[in-house]
């Protein structure tokens, strides 16, 4: 029985060459995530404070209790 031979020929690639993107450094990703977390935290805290102040102005005890329970998570420190 005859042995089979494999012959490889190399051809130059003629398509568009794509280059890999550089990865964003860990420090930048961490810093940006921390900044976004702080912005969201301050925004949510401000919304709840506004809700509490509105409940006090309207003399709405139920709304005040709901808002104050949500606000406890922001001041647990």
C-alpha positions as a Markdown table, in Angstrom:
| # | Residue | x | y | z |
|---|---|---|---|---|
| 1 | Unk | 0.0 | 0.0 | 0.0 |
| 2 | Unk | 1.3 | 3.4 | -1.0 |
| 3 | Unk | 1.9 | 6.0 | 1.8 |
| 4 | Unk | 0.0 | 9.3 | 1.4 |
| 5 | Unk | 1.9 | 12.5 | 1.5 |
| 6 | Unk | 0.6 | 15.9 | 2.6 |
| 7 | Unk | 2.0 | 19.0 | 1.0 |
| 8 | Unk | 1.2 | 22.4 | 2.5 |
| 9 | Unk | 1.6 | 25.6 | 0.5 |
| 10 | Unk | 1.5 | 29.0 | 2.2 |
| 11 | Unk | -0.3 | 31.8 | 0.5 |
| 12 | Unk | -0.2 | 35.4 | 1.5 |
| 13 | Unk | -3.5 | 36.6 | 3.0 |
| 14 | Unk | -5.2 | 39.1 | 0.7 |
| 15 | Unk | -8.1 | 40.3 | 2.9 |
| 16 | Unk | -8.4 | 43.2 | 5.2 |
| 17 | Unk | -6.1 | 42.9 | 8.2 |
| 18 | Unk | -7.7 | 43.5 | 11.5 |
| 19 | Unk | -5.8 | 44.5 | 14.6 |
| 20 | Unk | -6.6 | 43.6 | 18.2 |
| 21 | Unk | -7.8 | 46.3 | 20.6 |
| 22 | Unk | -5.8 | 47.2 | 23.6 |
| 23 | Unk | -7.4 | 46.3 | 26.8 |
| 24 | Unk | -8.4 | 49.1 | 29.2 |
| 25 | Unk | -6.1 | 49.1 | 32.2 |
| 26 | Unk | -7.6 | 47.7 | 35.5 |
| 27 | Unk | -7.0 | 51.0 | 37.3 |
| 28 | Unk | -9.1 | 52.9 | 34.7 |
| 29 | Unk | -11.9 | 50.4 | 34.9 |
| 30 | Unk | -12.0 | 50.4 | 38.7 |
| 31 | Unk | -11.9 | 54.2 | 38.9 |
| 32 | Unk | -14.7 | 54.6 | 36.4 |
| 33 | Unk | -16.8 | 52.0 | 38.1 |
| 34 | Unk | -16.3 | 53.7 | 41.5 |
| 35 | Unk | -17.2 | 57.1 | 40.1 |
| 36 | Unk | -20.3 | 55.8 | 38.4 |
| 37 | Unk | -21.3 | 54.0 | 41.7 |
| 38 | Unk | -20.9 | 57.2 | 43.7 |
| 39 | Unk | -22.9 | 59.2 | 41.1 |
| 40 | Unk | -25.8 | 56.7 | 41.3 |
| 41 | Unk | -25.6 | 56.6 | 45.1 |
| 42 | Unk | -25.8 | 60.4 | 45.4 |
| 43 | Unk | -28.7 | 60.5 | 42.8 |
| 44 | Unk | -30.7 | 57.8 | 44.6 |
| 45 | Unk | -30.1 | 59.4 | 47.9 |
| 46 | Unk | -31.3 | 62.8 | 46.7 |
| 47 | Unk | -34.5 | 61.3 | 45.2 |
| 48 | Unk | -35.3 | 59.6 | 48.5 |
| 49 | Unk | -34.6 | 62.7 | 50.5 |
| 50 | Unk | -36.9 | 64.7 | 48.2 |
| 51 | Unk | -39.5 | 62.0 | 48.7 |
| 52 | Unk | -39.2 | 62.3 | 52.5 |
| 53 | Unk | -39.3 | 66.1 | 52.4 |
| 54 | Unk | -42.4 | 65.9 | 50.2 |
| 55 | Unk | -44.1 | 63.4 | 52.6 |
| 56 | Unk | -43.4 | 65.8 | 55.6 |
| 57 | Unk | -44.8 | 68.7 | 53.7 |
| 58 | Unk | -47.9 | 66.8 | 52.7 |
| 59 | Unk | -48.2 | 65.3 | 56.2 |
| 60 | Unk | -48.3 | 61.8 | 54.7 |
| 61 | Unk | -47.2 | 59.4 | 57.4 |
| 62 | Unk | -47.3 | 56.2 | 55.2 |
| 63 | Unk | -45.2 | 57.8 | 52.4 |
| 64 | Unk | -42.8 | 59.1 | 55.1 |
| 65 | Unk | -42.3 | 55.6 | 56.6 |
| 66 | Unk | -41.8 | 54.0 | 53.2 |
| 67 | Unk | -39.2 | 56.6 | 52.2 |
| 68 | Unk | -37.4 | 56.5 | 55.6 |
| 69 | Unk | -37.1 | 52.7 | 55.4 |
| 70 | Unk | -35.5 | 53.1 | 52.0 |
| 71 | Unk | -33.3 | 55.9 | 53.3 |
| 72 | Unk | -31.9 | 53.7 | 56.1 |
| 73 | Unk | -29.8 | 51.8 | 53.5 |
| 74 | Unk | -28.0 | 55.0 | 52.6 |
| 75 | Unk | -27.1 | 55.9 | 56.2 |
| 76 | Unk | -26.2 | 52.5 | 57.6 |
| 77 | Unk | -22.5 | 53.5 | 58.0 |
